[in-house]
């Protein structure tokens, strides 16, 4: 494997749980992905000259170890599979001091027309260069609970029922969020559902505190985002969230994002989270009231107010 990213964890990347936020992992892996794309000839200059953009349309992450401020990170990897319009890559993030694997990534990127965002065939020389970067797919990088199967999105109308709710406020894509072609800039692998949520969001997500005084939060250990389309400047984005599986100490979320006007699907973000004791810094079972709220598709951070 070759190295495609190096850099430390900075204070702005630390969330309210005291460690690097899950979205920052995706952001750093996106930088590594574009560096790998450039290595096969899809450099920013060449792609722009051809009226195209490189986009990550599928991204899977397994989180292994929390990373704290100052941790020196490296991302290495290579190509896992090659198609006419997509290249799938495998990456792993390491803590350079300890050598521990912090997370693994499976990203799939393609070349798209900058104006229409229709997919383009990848140049033959890029495909040939990608073959020289093929690496083995280690077991630690393979999905555990969120498979890489094809995803068929539901309709927005089908999500309008009592088992779904708006977890995050809807928004309209603003000029600050758009690229020079009038599409939402997704080059940092942002989660569409969470695009407006700050890294530190204490006011919106506090640790649930049961009667024994422990503070229990939910820490993501696996995620996958699939993009179906890219929203344009002025598009209204709305998200419907479901808790599809709740166990003693785990919960699986699905955040489905749509164009509110047309009903067209934009993306799905799937997340597997574990109960996390904020003082002991280890996994924990959900308190009964918190689990009941999750099972009822409620807001776990409001469970003690119900």
N, C-alpha and C positions, 0 to 999 in steps of 0.2 A: 504494500500500500504506500501511496505517496501522501505527503502532507499538503493540505490545501488551505489551512487556516491556523494562525497562532495569535493569541492575545489573552490578556488577563480579564478576570471578572471585575467590573468597576461598580462603585456604590449605586449608581443609577439603575443597575440591573438586578438589585436585590429587592425582593418583594416583602410583603407583610409577614411571611413565614420565616424570614431571616436568611433565605438562600436565593440563588439565581433563579429567576422566574422561568417557568416552562416555555414561555414564548420567546425568551432570549436564546434558549437552546436552538429553537427553530431558526431564529434570525442568524445565528452564527453558522449553522449548517447551510443556510441559504448562501451566505458568502462563500463557503467552501464549494457549494454546488456550482456557482457561477465561475469560480476559479477553475474548477474541473472542466466546465463547458469551454472556457477559453483555451484550456490545454488541448482540446480536440479541434481547435480552430474556430470556435464560435465566440470570438472576441467581441467586446462591445462595439469597436469600430467597424468590423466587418458586418456584424448583424445589423447595425444601424444603417450602414450604406446600402444594404439590401432591403431596407424598409421592413425590418422584422424585429422581433423581440424574443428573448429566451424567457420562458415562464416555467415555474415549478407547479405542476398540476396535481401532484399526489405526494404526500409526505407522511411518513410513519416514524415515530420516535419511541424507543424504550429508554426509560430513565433508570439509571442504576445507582448513582450516588449524588447527593446534594452537593452543590459547589458554592463556596462562600466567597466573600469579597477578597480580591487579591489572588485567587487561585489562577495559576498559569495554565491555559488550555491550548490543546492542539487538536486539530481534526484531520484525520487521515482516511484514505479509502481508495475506491476505484469503481470501475463499471461492473454492474451485475448482469444486465441484459440490454440488448440492442434491438430496436424496431425501426421501421421506416420513418415514423414521426415522433418517437419518444426514445429516450435513453434512460434506463434505470440504473441508479448508482447506490452503492453502499458506503456509508461513512461511520466512523466512530470517533467520539470525543474522548480525549484522555486528559487527566490531570498530569501535567508534565513533572510535577514534584513527586507524586506518589506512584505514577504509572498506572493508576486505576482507571478503568473505563467508566466515564461519567454517564454516557448515553450512546445509543446507536441510532442510525438513521437510514431509512430507505426512501430516497427521493426519486421522482420521475419528472424529467423536464423535456420540453419540446420547443420547436421553433414556430412562431406564430406571426402572421401578417400584422404589422403594427396598427393599421387602420381598421381592419375588420375582425382581428383576432381569430381568424380561421387558421387551422393548423397547416403547416408547410412540411414538405418532405425534407428530411435532413440531408445536407450535402454528402455525397459519397465519401469525400475525403474525411469528413467528420466521423462517419461511421467506421472507416478504416482506422482512424486514429483511436477511436474508442475501443476497438478490439485489442489494441496493445495495452489497454489499461484494465482489462478484466481481472477481477480478484475473486477468491473464494468467498462464499457467503457463510460466515461462522454461525453456529447455533445461537450465540448470544445476541446476534443481530436480527434473528428471525422473529416474527410476531408471536406473541404468547396468547393474548386474548382478543386482539383486534386484527383479524386476518386481512390480507391484501387482496381480497376478492373484489370483483367488479361491484359497483354500488349503483342501484337504481333508485333515484330520489322519489319520494312521495310528492303529491301535489300539495300546494299550500292549503287548499280547501280541506284536504284529508288530514291536515295537522290541526285544524280548528275544532278541537274537541276538548273534553275535560281532562285528557291525559297529557296535555301540552300547555305550556305557559311561556310568556315572554320573560326570559331570565334576564336579558340585557336589553336596554332601550334600543329601539330602532333608530336609524339615522339616514341622512341623505349624503351621498358622496360629495365632498366639498372640493373646491379647487386645490386646497392644500394637500388633499389625499390623492389627487389625480396626476398621471404622468403627462408628458408633452403631447400625447395623442388623445387625451381625454378619457382614459380608462383609469380605474383605481390602481394605484401603484402597489403591486403585490410582490415586489422584488425582495422584500424582507420576510417573505413567507408568513405574513401576518394572518392571524385567524380572523376570518371575516366577521364571525359572531362577536369577537372580543376587540375589534379594531379600535374602539373608542375607550376601552377600559385601561386605566393607567396601571403601571407595574405595581405601584403601591396603592392598594385599594382598601385600606382598613375600614373606611366608612361604609363600604358595601359588602365586606366579607370579614366578619369577626369570628374568631374561634368559638365554637359552641362550648359552653361551660356547664357540665352536669353538676349534680348536687355535691359531689365529692371535691369540687374545685378544680378539676383538671380542665385544660383547654384543648379541645379536639377540633382539628381542622381536617380538610381533605387535600391530600397531596397526590398529584397526578403521577402515575408510574408508566403509563403508555398512552399514546395518542395517535390519531391519524386524521389528516384533513384531505378531502378530495374536492377539487374545484370542477364545477360543471360549466361555469362561464365566469367572465370577469365583469363586474359592474362598471358602468360608465359614470362620468361626472353628472350629478343631478339625480341618479337613480336612488329610489328609496329602498333601503335594505331593512328587512325585518327577520328576526330569528325566533324559531320555536324550539324549545328544549324539552327533552324527555329523559327521565331516569328509566332506562330499559331493564336494568337488573340491579337489585340491591341485596347485598349479603350482610353478614355479621360485621365485616370490616371493609367491604368494597362496594363501589357503586360505579355503574357505567352510564355516562352521559352521552346524549346525541344532540348536537346543536345544528339544526337545519336552517340555513339562511336562504331567503327568497327575495326577488324583486316584488315589493308589496303591490305595485300597480299591475304588473303583468302576471304575477304568480310564478314566473320562471325560476327554477332552482339555481342557486349560485354556488353553494358549497355545503358540505357536512363536515363537522368536527366531532369526532368520537374520542372520548376520554375515559380511561379507567383510573379511578381514584381510590386510595386507601385512607382509612382513618389514621390520623397522624397526631400523636401527643406532642404538643408544642413545647412542653417542658422536658420530657424524657427524650425527645427527638427520635421516636421510634413509632412503628405502626401500633395501632390500638383499635379495639372494637368500638363501633359506634354506640354511644349511650342509647338506651331504648327510645327515648323521645326523639332523638335525632334520626335514628333509623326509621321510626314510624313516619316522620316528616318526609324523609327521602322516598320511602316506599309509596307514600301518597303523592309523590311528584311535587312536594312542597319545597320551599326555600329552607335548607338546613340551618342557615344562619339566623333564621327567624323562628326556629323550632321552639325556643324557650319563651317566645312572645305569644304563642298560640294558646 
